[in-house]
Amino acid sequence: MEGPVAYVNGEIVPESEARVSPLDRGFFCADAVFDTLRTVQHKPYLLAEHLARLAQSMSYAGLAIGERMAELEGATREVAVRNCRMLPPNGDLLVRVFVTRGMIDRKVQLTHLSPNVFIVSEPISFSSFARRYEVGHDVVTPPFREVPDQCFDPRIKTTSRMHYNLADLYVARSQPGAIPILMDIDGNLAQGITCNFFIVRNGTLLTSPTKSALSGISRRMALEIAAELEIPTELRHINLYDVSNAEEAFVTATSYCLLPVTSVNAAKVGSGNPGPVAVRILQAWGNRIGIDIVGQARSHLSA
């Protein structure tokens, strides 16, 4: 079988043949959950943790796939291994597992529909963020707010993401190249579209509690490493006043692990350069997983 493959309801198929009906509720009304992991040196990284979070999202959304749940680990590994064969040695993948509620059927209750399961992958675009390790990222807080936890718990990873799309469009028009960090309805910085946000203030590492932000696996990794490095940490709400008085900031995500943030809303954070806490955590992170995180990304840049 040539070309990338995907998993569709128990079968490995050519990615080009993977299909979802427009009458699938995941497509029709974003009634689906997902999780995204990456490979490290062509092997799935923290696969069990990502599938556990997927199961938690499914439970909250009232989705159950029965015996197929036991197949997901093996299917995810197979998709990753087969698609990694088409990568160069310095490449890696993002692998996404989706569970939709199934096809629309007005005659059947939602709880009786048959969910659909998909696993797809794409190469990590290292060149899109490689230089950010050295120069830092710019952040913009758009006017669109994070969905309040009174609506649904932010710990669920759902495909319902229009507020993120609007935020991304706003930032692309107002400050191209920056990333959006949404605030909650109280004006606290909650999370990005695919990342968690941290600042360092008075030597303490601060990030939002999961009441306002996704419980990111990379977020948890940064907190664990900070504890190992004896960097004080605190989970609490962060507003723009805190950011303006921070020594440094950074974001965490599956693809790049950690990227320094050097400006928020065009205002310099700290010295305007990547800070020492971010550098220490990133170095320790690479040591933990056995790769040079920055070096791998930079190897994808043109000479």
PEZI-V966905 format. One record per pair of residues at least 4 apart in sequence whose ideal C-beta (glycine too) atoms are under 6 Angstrom apart, sorted by the first residue. I is the first residue (numbers start at 1). J is the second residue. D is the distance in whole Angstrom. If there is no record, write none. Layout:
# PEZI-V966905
I:J:D ; I:J:D
This chain:
# PEZI-V966905
3:14:6 ; 4:15:4 ; 4:83:5 ; 5:12:5 ; 5:15:6 ; 5:82:5 ; 6:13:6 ; 6:15:5 ; 6:18:4 ; 6:120:5 ; 7:12:6 ; 7:75:5 ; 7:79:5 ; 7:119:4 ; 8:13:6 ; 8:18:5 ; 8:118:6 ; 9:116:6 ; 9:117:6 ; 13:17:5 ; 13:18:6 ; 20:24:5 ; 20:27:5 ; 22:27:6 ; 23:103:6 ; 23:104:5 ; 24:100:5 ; 24:103:6 ; 25:29:6 ; 25:31:4 ; 25:100:6 ; 25:101:4 ; 25:104:6 ; 26:31:6 ; 26:32:3 ; 26:100:3 ; 28:104:6 ; 30:159:5 ; 30:160:4 ; 31:101:5 ; 32:98:6 ; 32:100:4 ; 32:159:4 ; 33:57:4 ; 33:58:6 ; 33:61:5 ; 33:99:6 ; 33:157:6 ; 33:158:5 ; 34:96:6 ; 34:98:5 ; 34:157:6 ; 35:50:5 ; 35:53:6 ; 35:54:4 ; 35:97:5 ; 35:157:6 ; 36:94:6 ; 36:96:5 ; 36:254:6 ; 37:44:6 ; 37:50:4 ; 37:95:5 ; 38:45:6 ; 38:92:6 ; 38:94:5 ; 38:254:5 ; 39:43:6 ; 39:44:6 ; 39:80:5 ; 39:92:5 ; 39:93:5 ; 40:45:4 ; 40:289:5 ; 42:84:4 ; 44:77:6 ; 44:80:5 ; 46:50:6 ; 46:217:6 ; 49:217:5 ; 51:72:6 ; 54:97:6 ; 57:156:5 ; 57:157:5 ; 58:63:4 ; 58:99:6 ; 60:156:5 ; 63:99:5 ; 63:115:5 ; 65:69:5 ; 65:115:5 ; 65:117:6 ; 68:117:6 ; 71:75:5 ; 72:76:6 ; 75:119:6 ; 76:119:6 ; 77:81:6 ; 79:119:5 ; 79:121:6 ; 80:84:6 ; 80:93:6 ; 80:95:5 ; 83:93:6 ; 83:121:5 ; 87:91:3 ; 90:296:6 ; 90:299:5 ; 91:123:6 ; 92:124:5 ; 93:121:5 ; 94:122:5 ; 94:124:6 ; 95:121:5 ; 96:120:6 ; 97:119:5 ; 98:118:4 ; 99:115:5 ; 99:117:5 ; 100:116:5 ; 101:113:5 ; 101:115:6 ; 102:113:4 ; 102:114:5 ; 102:115:5 ; 102:116:6 ; 108:112:5 ; 108:113:6 ; 124:255:5 ; 126:130:6 ; 126:297:4 ; 126:300:4 ; 127:300:4 ; 127:301:6 ; 129:256:5 ; 130:297:4 ; 130:298:5 ; 130:301:5 ; 131:135:6 ; 132:137:5 ; 132:259:5 ; 133:294:5 ; 136:260:4 ; 136:261:6 ; 136:262:3 ; 136:274:5 ; 137:179:6 ; 137:259:5 ; 137:261:5 ; 138:178:4 ; 138:263:5 ; 139:179:6 ; 139:181:5 ; 139:261:5 ; 139:264:5 ; 140:171:5 ; 140:175:5 ; 140:178:5 ; 140:180:6 ; 140:265:6 ; 141:181:6 ; 141:183:5 ; 141:265:6 ; 142:167:4 ; 142:170:4 ; 142:171:6 ; 142:180:5 ; 144:163:5 ; 144:166:5 ; 144:167:5 ; 145:185:5 ; 146:182:4 ; 146:184:5 ; 146:190:4 ; 147:151:5 ; 148:185:5 ; 149:153:6 ; 149:154:6 ; 149:211:6 ; 154:213:6 ; 154:214:6 ; 155:210:6 ; 155:215:5 ; 164:193:4 ; 167:180:4 ; 167:182:6 ; 168:180:6 ; 168:193:6 ; 170:174:6 ; 171:175:6 ; 171:178:5 ; 171:180:4 ; 172:176:6 ; 179:192:6 ; 181:189:5 ; 181:192:5 ; 181:197:5 ; 182:190:5 ; 183:187:6 ; 183:189:6 ; 184:188:5 ; 184:190:5 ; 184:212:5 ; 187:239:6 ; 188:237:4 ; 188:239:5 ; 189:197:5 ; 189:238:5 ; 190:208:6 ; 190:212:4 ; 190:213:5 ; 191:196:6 ; 191:213:4 ; 191:214:6 ; 194:253:5 ; 195:251:4 ; 195:253:4 ; 196:213:6 ; 196:216:4 ; 196:219:4 ; 196:252:5 ; 197:251:6 ; 198:207:5 ; 198:250:5 ; 199:206:5 ; 199:238:6 ; 199:243:6 ; 199:246:4 ; 199:249:5 ; 200:205:6 ; 200:247:5 ; 200:248:5 ; 200:277:5 ; 201:206:6 ; 201:242:6 ; 201:246:5 ; 204:232:4 ; 204:234:5 ; 205:226:5 ; 205:231:5 ; 205:233:5 ; 206:234:5 ; 206:238:6 ; 208:212:5 ; 208:213:4 ; 209:235:5 ; 210:215:5 ; 218:252:4 ; 218:253:6 ; 218:254:6 ; 219:252:5 ; 222:252:5 ; 222:281:6 ; 223:233:6 ; 225:281:5 ; 225:284:5 ; 225:285:6 ; 226:231:4 ; 226:233:5 ; 229:280:6 ; 238:242:5 ; 243:264:5 ; 246:269:6 ; 247:270:5 ; 248:270:5 ; 248:275:3 ; 249:261:4 ; 249:269:5 ; 250:258:6 ; 250:260:5 ; 250:261:5 ; 250:278:4 ; 251:259:5 ; 251:261:6 ; 252:258:5 ; 257:285:5 ; 257:293:5 ; 258:282:5 ; 260:274:4 ; 260:278:5 ; 262:269:6 ; 262:272:5 ; 263:268:6 ; 264:269:6 ; 268:272:4 ; 270:275:6 ; 274:278:6 ; 286:291:6 ; 286:292:6 ; 286:293:4 ; 291:296:6
